[in-house]
């Protein structure tokens, strides 16, 4: 284990990153062509989509009985990139493609502040990168459950893991991302295999920077948002916990909610489908991601019904009716079972709600977790000052009579549902994770970048005193 990689390893790392990022970037640019977006936001989408495409390639190789090979996968990804490049060139020159995004100019003082903030961000990323490169072992959950499955994939050359170390409801996405880097390096013993987790943090920074830049057209505001994001302690921690899936759920949820925000400006079906795709990715990346993906789908419905108060009222009423019926079925003594394709069997009744392999909630097994939840949000240093900033923004929006304007974004709805889901999930399903705070903090992590983005949206409305007509 050394701090610096050899020249050959640097080439391999660059190739493995380019092989997934290039097709992902082209695919994202095609899907988002009708929106004028900063390249950084497209790049953030590109990384996650690229890793997703790579997982499909590895799954296809395994299904065809082909031994998992980095070289062969690179060839396939290269062919995919060529096809996407051909489509991208046609889309870029089409009449319906949006013009290139042009940010606003900055003053000399603003440019100085930008350079300073970028320097601080670079120093923090350097520290995180060194931590990833020097970590000789994996964190407990990864070593106990996640990584053993990946090691079996690597040693067998297939996606078979005879030794069960983790529930099947925890998807393969994080494992396959880790496996990809192992295949590239040709070994499972190199700490360089943790590079994707550092890239996930970089993608979050690029995504938030791009989203705030598109929202405010201020490079200084976007850079400040990126600095605030990387200053959140718990986020940096999870970018160092190689093997964990939480940072991938966080990235997918944030990019999905940013798509929901784009739908406020222009309701394009490809962006709605992309947001739904991120919701599915959340659901099949980690067990706790099932509810996170559901919240993202609710955000899509909210954005599609924007500027139509009657339709939004119907969406809320439908959600309330479904909730009432669900509670009534749970409290019913009769048991109803429904087979859901791919996911499993849904059982409702006899005071319980269960989905085979995913969760089991019983009304007589609730553990109050209000105390730990309040501690985690308000008093722990995991979130820096984010919680207080959000509470202050809500109060300011009420006092400034901009509440309706700020609530037009799907983010507040997602944050409210996120806290409610965290409460329900840990109160019924995993109270030990709440009182130990490790599981509770992970669940709240999924929504932290979205909360920071909403603060930027609120600040724009509060400072500029504008009320968007169907757009932020």
N, C-alpha and C positions, 0 to 999 in steps of 0.2 A: 504494500500500500504506500503510494507516494502522493505528494500534494500535486505534482504536475504530471500530466499525461505525456506519453511518448508521442513523437510525430505521427507514427502509424495510428495510434489511438485517437489523436486529434482528427485525422482524416476520416476514420471510421465514425466518430461522433458527428462530424459535419455531414457525412454522407447519409447516415441514418436519420438525421434531423431533416435534411433537405428532401429525402425520399418520401417523408410523410407530410411535410409542411407544404411542398409545392402543389401536389394534387388538391390538398385541402384548401389552399389559398385560391386556386383557380375555381374550384367548386363554389367556394363562398362568394367570389367575385361575380360568378354567373347568377347565383341565387339573389344577390343583393344589388344587381345591376341597375334596378329602377329606383334606387335610393342613392343620393349623393352622400357618400360616407368617407371618413378619413381612412387612409390605407392601414393605419394601425388597428382600427376596429376590424377591418376585413382580415388582417393578419391573425388576430386573436381567434376569430371564427375558423380561420384556415388551420391553425394548429389542432384544435379539437376535432374538426371534421377530418383532417388528415390522419390523425390517430384512429378515428373511427373507421375510415376506409381501410387502413392497415389491418385492423382487427378482422374486417370482412375478408380480406385477402388470406390471412392466416386460417380463418375458419373454413374458407373454400378449399385451401390446400389440404387441410385435415380431412374434410368431407370427401375429397377425391382420393384419399389414401396416399398423398404425397408427403414425404417427410418435411417437416418445417425447416426452411432454409432461408437465410437472410439474403443471399445472392438472388435466388429465384423470386423472392418476394419483392426485391428492389426492381427486378426486370418488369414484373407485373405492374408495380406502382409507376414505373417509368412509362409504360404503355398507356396506363390510365391518364397520366399527366399529358401525354401527347394528344389523346382524344379530347381531354378537357381544354387544352390550349386551342385546339381547332374551334371548339364551340365558343370559347372566350373571345377569340378574335372576331367572330361574327357578331356576338352580342355587343362587344365594345363599340363596333361601328354601326350598330343598328339605330334606328330613329327613336326607339323607346328607352334607350340607355340614358341614365341621368348624367348630367355634366360632372366633371371632376370637382371634388370638394376643395374649397379655397378658404382657409382660416383667416381670421382677422389679424391685423398687424399689432405689434406690441411696442410700447415705448422703450427707451433705453433702460429705464429703471426696471421695467417688466422683463426685458431680456436678461438683465443681471440676475433677477430673482429666479428666472427659469433655469439659467446655468447653475446657480447655487442648488436649486432643488434637484436638478438632474444629477449633480455631483453626489448629493446625499443618497439619492436612490441607487446610484451606481455602487456606492460604498456598502449599502445594505445588501444589494444583490451579490456583491463580492463575498460578504460574510456568509450569506446563505449558501452560496456555491462552494465555499471552502468547507462548510459544515457537511454538505452532501458528499464531497469528495473524501473527507476524512473519516466519516462514520463507518466503523468496522463491522458493526452488527445492526440489525434492524430493531425498530421499536417493538414492544411486547406483542401487540395485536398482530402486527405484520409477521413477526417471527413465529408466532403461535398458530396463525391461521392462514393469512394471505400468501406469504412467500413460499411456504412448503408446497402449495398447489402449483405455483409458478416453477419451482425447482423440478417438480415431477414432469411438467410439460417440457422443460428444457432437456432433461436427461433422457426422456423417452422419444423426443422428436414428434410427439403428437399432443393433442389436447385431451389426453386421458390422465386422470389422477386417481389411481386405485385407493390411495390412502386419503380418506375424507378428513380434511382439517377445517373446513368452513362450510356453512350451509349453502345449498345450491341457489337459494334466493339472493345471495351475494353474487352478482354477475361477474363475468370474466374480463370486463373492460380493463380494470386496473392491472389484472394479471397479465393480459396480453400486451399492454403497454410496457410493462416490466420485462416480459419475455422478449419483446422486440429488441430492446437494448442488450439483453444477454446474448441473443442470437448474433447481433452485430459485433459484439466484442468477442464472441466465441467462448465465453466463460461466464459462470454465475458468481464468481468470486471477486469480481472487480467492483469497487464502489462507484465507478463511472456509470454503472447501470442505473443509478439513481437520477441521471440527467433529466428524464422526462418530468420529474417532479419540480425541478428548477424551471424548466420550460413552462410548466403549468402556471407557476407564479408570474413569469414574464408575460404569458398570455393574458392573465388577469390584469396586469398593469397596462398592457397595450389596449385591452378591451375597455377598461374604465377610462383611460386617457382618451381613446377614440370616441367613446360614448359622450363624455363630457364636452369634448371639443366639438362634436357634431351638434350638441345641445346649445353651447354658449358661443362657439366660434372664437373662444379665447384660449390661446396656447397656455397662458399663465394659469388660468382656471383649471385646464386639463392636467397640467403638470402638478399643480397643487393637489388635485384629486388623486393622482397616482402616488404622490408622496404620502398623503393621508392613508391610502390603502396599505402601502408597505409598512407603515408605522403601526398597524394593528398587530400586536404580538402573536396572537393565536394563529393568524394566517401564515406568518413566517415560520412558525413552528411546524405546521402541517406541510409546508413545502420542503421541510427537511425530513419528514417521516416517510421515507421511501417504503413503498408497499401499501400504504394506506390509500383508500379510495376517496376520502373526504374532499380533498382539494379538487378532484375531478368532478364531483357532484357540485361543488361550489362554482367551478368554471362553467359547467353546463347550465346551471340555474341562472347565473348572471347573464350569459350570452342569450339565453332564452328570454329573460325578462327584458333585455335590451331590444330583442326582436319585437316583443309586445309593445314597447314604447315606440318603435318605428311604425307599427300599425296605426298609431294615433295620427301619424302624418299622412300615410298613404296605405290603404288596405290592399296589399298585394298578396295573392294566395301563396306564392313561393315563400314569403317571409313567415306567414302563418304556419305553413307546413314545416319550415325550419324550426320554429319555436316548439311545435308539437314533437318534432324529432328530438330536440333537446330534452323535452319532458320524458319521452320514452327512454332516452339514455340515462337520465337520473334514476328512473324506476329500475332499470336492469344493471346498474352499476353497484348499488348497495341496497341492502334491505330497507334502511331508513329512507332511501331515495324514492320509495313508492309514493309516500305522501308529498314529497318535494315535487315530484313530477305532476301529481294531481293539482298542486297549487299553481304550477306553471300553466297547466291547461286552463285553469280558472282565469289566469291572467290573459290568456289568448281570447277567451270569450268576452272578458271585460273590455279589451281593446277593440275587438271587432264590433262591439255594441256602443262604442264611444260616440258622443254627439247625438245619441238617440236615447234620451232619458227614459222613454217608455220601454225600449228594448233592454236597457240596463236594469230597470225595475223588474222586468220579467226574468232576467237572468238571476237576480238576487232572490226573487220569489220562488223560482224553480229550485234553486239551491236549498232554500228553507224548507220547501215541501219535501224534497228528497231526504233532507236531514230528519224531518219529522217522521216520514215513513220508515226510514232506517232505524230510528230509535224505537218506534212501535214494533217493528219486526224483532229487534233485539230483545225487547222486554216480553215478547210473546213466548209462551211455553212450548209452542210447536217449533220444530227444527226444519229449516228450509235449506237445501243444498243446491248450488248451481255450479256447473262445470264451466270455467272460463278457459278458452283455448290458450295454450302456451303458459299461462300464469298459474292456474291450479283450481282447486275447488273452494268456492265461497260458501261458508256456513253461517247462517243467521238464525237466531232464535235461542230459547232457553237461557236468556240473559248473557249471550255471548256473540261475538262477531269474530270470525276466523277466516283466514285465507291460507290454505295449506302451504307450509314451507316459508311463509312470509311473516304472519303475525297472528296472535290470538288475544282478543280483548274480552274480558269478562267483567261485568258490572260489579261483582262482589270481590274483585281483586284490585280495586283502585287504591293507589298509595298517594296521599297528598304530597306534592312536590313544589308547592307554591314558594316555600322558603328557599330551597336551592335555586329555583328559577329566578327569584328576585335577586338573590346574591350574585348569580352569574351575570345577570344583565346590568345591575347597577353598581355593584361593589368590587367585582373582580377586575383585574387589570388586563384581562384577555382582549378587551375591545378598546382599550385606551379611553378616549372620551366620546366614542361613537354613540353610546346609549344616551348620554346626556345631551349630545348635539341633536339627536333625533327628537327627544322629548322637548327640547327648546324650540325646534323648528315647528313641531305640531302646535305648541302654545302660541308661537309667533304667527302662524298661519290663521289661527282662530282670531287673535287680536287684530290682525291686519285685514280681516274679512276676505282672505284668499283661500279659505279652507276648501271651498268647492273647486277652485281652480287647481289647487295642488292635489286634490283627490282624483282629478281626471286621469292621472297617471295610474297604471295598474300596480305600481310598486307598493303604495300604501296597503292596498288590499292583500298583496302577497306577503307583506310583513306581518299584518294582523293574522292572516291564516297561518303563517310560519310559526308565530309564537303559540297560537292555539294548537297547532299540530305537535309542536315540541312538548307542550304540556300534556296532551292526550297520549302521545307515543310513550313518553317516559313515565307518566302516571299509571298507565295500564300495562305497558309492554316491558319497560326496562327501568324500573325505579332505582336499581343499583347504579345505573349510569348517571342518574340525576344526583343522588346523594354523594357519589364520588366525583361528580362534576365533569368527568371526562366525556361521557356520552352526551350530556347536556350541552357542553361547550361545542362539541362537534356539530350538533344539530343547529345551533345558533350560527355557526360559522357559515353555513350555506347561504344565509341571507345578509351577511355583513356587507359584501360589496354592493349589493342591490340597495341597501340602506344608504350607503355613501353616495351612490348615484342619485337617489331621490333627494338627498340634501342639496346636490348641485342643481337639480331641477327646481327645488323650492327656492333656492337662493336667486336663481334667474328671475323667477316670478316676483319675488319680494323686492329685489333691487330695481328691476326694470319696470315694475308695476304694469305688466301687460297680462292680458287674459287671452290665452291662445284659443283660436277658433278651430277646434278639432286637431290641434297640433301643439307640441310643447314649445 
